[in-house]
């Protein structure tokens, strides 16, 4: 459905940001956070927590 399409879109965007800007860039981290929100909406709580933790760690280092 739509959530699966959104997940694929965010995953592609994240890969592009990581390649172009690096894993710690704020645009990359924003996409990581958005992917976490999407995982939470899907009930994928372990994946959501991993994305939130990654985003938080990145923002703290920025």
N, CA, C and O of each residue as an XYZ file, in Angstrom:
248
protein
N       0.814     -1.185      0.000
C       0.000      0.000      0.000
C       0.860      1.251      0.000
O       2.036      1.235     -0.364
N       0.240      2.311      0.413
C       0.901      3.623      0.398
C       2.086      3.692      1.356
O       3.096      4.322      1.045
N       1.971      3.051      2.517
C       3.090      3.087      3.464
C       4.306      2.355      2.909
O       5.440      2.788      3.115
N       4.078      1.257      2.211
C       5.196      0.525      1.610
C       5.859      1.359      0.520
O       7.082      1.357      0.385
N       5.039      2.078     -0.262
C       5.589      2.967     -1.294
C       6.406      4.082     -0.651
O       7.491      4.417     -1.125
N       5.885      4.647      0.416
C       6.598      5.719      1.112
C       7.907      5.203      1.694
O       8.927      5.890      1.648
N       7.876      3.991      2.242
C       9.096      3.404      2.800
C      10.159      3.246      1.717
O      11.328      3.559      1.943
N       9.760      2.765      0.549
C      10.707      2.605     -0.555
C      11.259      3.957     -0.990
O      12.450      4.080     -1.277
N      10.397      4.971     -1.041
C      10.824      6.308     -1.450
C      11.828      6.888     -0.452
O      12.866      7.417     -0.848
N      11.516      6.788      0.840
C      12.436      7.305      1.854
C      13.757      6.542      1.847
O      14.819      7.134      2.039
N      13.694      5.250      1.629
C      14.925      4.451      1.589
C      15.814      4.878      0.429
O      17.030      4.994      0.581
N      15.205      5.113     -0.731
C      15.981      5.593     -1.889
C      16.555      6.977     -1.622
O      17.713      7.248     -1.943
N      15.746      7.847     -1.037
C      16.213      9.197     -0.725
C      17.365      9.149      0.267
O      18.354      9.867      0.114
N      17.236      8.307      1.279
C      18.293      8.186      2.283
C      19.593      7.725      1.646
O      20.661      8.260      1.946
N      19.504      6.740      0.774
C      20.714      6.252      0.103
C      21.360      7.371     -0.712
O      22.581      7.524     -0.697
N      20.554      8.145     -1.415
C      21.083      9.255     -2.204
C      21.739     10.316     -1.343
O      22.822     10.801     -1.669
N      21.085     10.682     -0.237
C      21.668     11.673      0.668
C      22.978     11.173      1.265
O      23.951     11.922      1.355
N      23.001      9.909      1.671
C      24.225      9.356      2.258
C      25.373      9.402      1.263
O      26.505      9.718      1.631
N      25.089      9.088      0.004
C      26.138      9.092     -1.019
C      26.576     10.505     -1.368
O      27.767     10.758     -1.549
N      25.620     11.432     -1.464
C      25.939     12.790     -1.907
C      26.447     13.681     -0.781
O      27.366     14.474     -0.986
N      25.860     13.558      0.403
C      26.145     14.499      1.487
C      26.847     13.877      2.680
O      27.450     14.583      3.490
N      26.772     12.559      2.791
C      27.362     11.867      3.929
C      26.312     11.527      4.971
O      25.228     12.111      4.984
N      26.634     10.581      5.844
C      25.652     10.089      6.814
C      25.332     11.053      7.949
O      24.329     10.869      8.638
N      26.157     12.074      8.161
C      25.954     12.988      9.294
C      25.349     14.333      8.884
O      25.116     15.188      9.739
N      25.094     14.530      7.584
C      24.528     15.798      7.113
C      23.102     15.953      7.642
O      22.379     14.967      7.782
N      22.700     17.186      7.935
C      21.372     17.399      8.509
C      20.252     16.948      7.574
O      19.214     16.489      8.052
N      20.429     17.063      6.269
C      19.404     16.577      5.337
C      19.284     15.061      5.407
O      18.183     14.514      5.348
N      20.417     14.389      5.533
C      20.411     12.935      5.685
C      19.712     12.558      6.982
O      18.885     11.646      7.006
N      20.043     13.255      8.053
C      19.459     12.945      9.360
C      17.958     13.218      9.387
O      17.209     12.502     10.053
N      17.516     14.240      8.672
C      16.081     14.505      8.577
C      15.346     13.362      7.909
O      14.248     12.990      8.323
N      15.955     12.806      6.875
C      15.355     11.666      6.194
C      15.370     10.433      7.088
O      14.420      9.650      7.082
N      16.441     10.255      7.856
C      16.502      9.151      8.822
C      15.337      9.274      9.808
O      14.658      8.290     10.100
N      15.113     10.478     10.314
C      14.021     10.700     11.262
C      12.664     10.420     10.614
O      11.804      9.784     11.223
N      12.472     10.895      9.378
C      11.212     10.654      8.678
C      10.972      9.166      8.462
O       9.842      8.691      8.577
N      12.022      8.440      8.154
C      11.896      6.997      7.992
C      11.504      6.356      9.329
O      10.723      5.405      9.358
N      12.040      6.872     10.418
C      11.644      6.395     11.739
C      10.167      6.623     12.015
O       9.491      5.746     12.552
N       9.663      7.800     11.651
C       8.239      8.089     11.814
C       7.390      7.118     11.007
O       6.365      6.630     11.482
N       7.823      6.846      9.793
C       7.090      5.921      8.934
C       7.090      4.512      9.516
O       6.060      3.839      9.532
N       8.251      4.071      9.994
C       8.314      2.749     10.626
C       7.370      2.682     11.827
O       6.694      1.673     12.027
N       7.321      3.740     12.617
C       6.429      3.763     13.776
C       4.972      3.643     13.329
O       4.189      2.918     13.943
N       4.610      4.356     12.260
C       3.247      4.271     11.728
C       2.906      2.860     11.273
O       1.748      2.444     11.332
N       3.913      2.128     10.821
C       3.709      0.765     10.347
C       3.767     -0.257     11.482
O       3.537     -1.446     11.260
N       4.073      0.202     12.689
C       4.196     -0.715     13.810
C       5.540     -1.417     13.875
O       5.713     -2.363     14.643
N       6.499     -0.957     13.067
C       7.854     -1.534     13.071
C       8.682     -0.779     14.109
O       9.536      0.042     13.774
N       8.406     -1.080     15.368
C       8.958     -0.258     16.447
C      10.460     -0.414     16.623
O      11.136      0.558     16.958
N      10.998     -1.595     16.410
C      12.449     -1.774     16.537
C      13.173     -0.971     15.467
O      14.190     -0.335     15.744
N      12.649     -0.998     14.238
C      13.252     -0.228     13.152
C      13.121      1.264     13.423
O      14.052      2.030     13.175
N      11.957      1.678     13.935
C      11.744      3.087     14.254
C      12.735      3.551     15.312
O      13.336      4.617     15.182
N      12.904      2.755     16.350
C      13.838      3.121     17.418
C      15.260      3.256     16.885
O      15.990      4.163     17.287
N      15.656      2.364     15.988
C      16.999      2.431     15.408
C      17.186      3.718     14.614
O      18.244      4.342     14.686
N      16.164      4.120     13.856
C      16.256      5.352     13.069
C      16.295      6.570     13.987
O      17.092      7.483     13.773
N      15.437      6.589     15.010
C      15.439      7.714     15.944
C      16.783      7.844     16.647
O      17.301      8.949     16.803
N      17.344      6.725     17.066
C      18.635      6.748     17.758
C      19.728      7.272     16.846
O      20.574      8.063     17.264
N      19.706      6.825     15.592
C      20.703      7.288     14.628
C      20.576      8.793     14.393
O      21.577      9.509     14.367
N      19.346      9.265     14.222
C      19.135     10.690     13.987
C      19.584     11.502     15.198
O      20.270     12.513     15.047
N      19.206     11.071     16.384
C      19.574     11.797     17.597
C      21.084     11.859     17.761
O      21.637     12.916     18.065
N      21.746     10.737     17.562
C      23.202     10.707     17.683
C      23.839     11.656     16.667
O      24.776     12.383     16.997
N      23.338     11.647     15.452
C      23.879     12.525     14.418
C      23.682     13.990     14.747
O      24.591     14.799     14.561
N      22.486     14.342     15.239
C      22.228     15.737     15.595
C      23.099     16.175     16.768
O      23.556     17.317     16.806
N      23.332     15.284     17.716
C      24.179     15.627     18.862
C      25.620     15.869     18.437
O      26.323     16.670     19.054
N      26.064     15.182     17.390
C      27.437     15.337     16.908
C      27.584     16.525     15.970
O      28.696     16.996     15.732
N      26.460     17.015     15.431
C      26.503     18.110     14.448
C      26.778     19.445     15.116
O      26.847     20.471     14.440
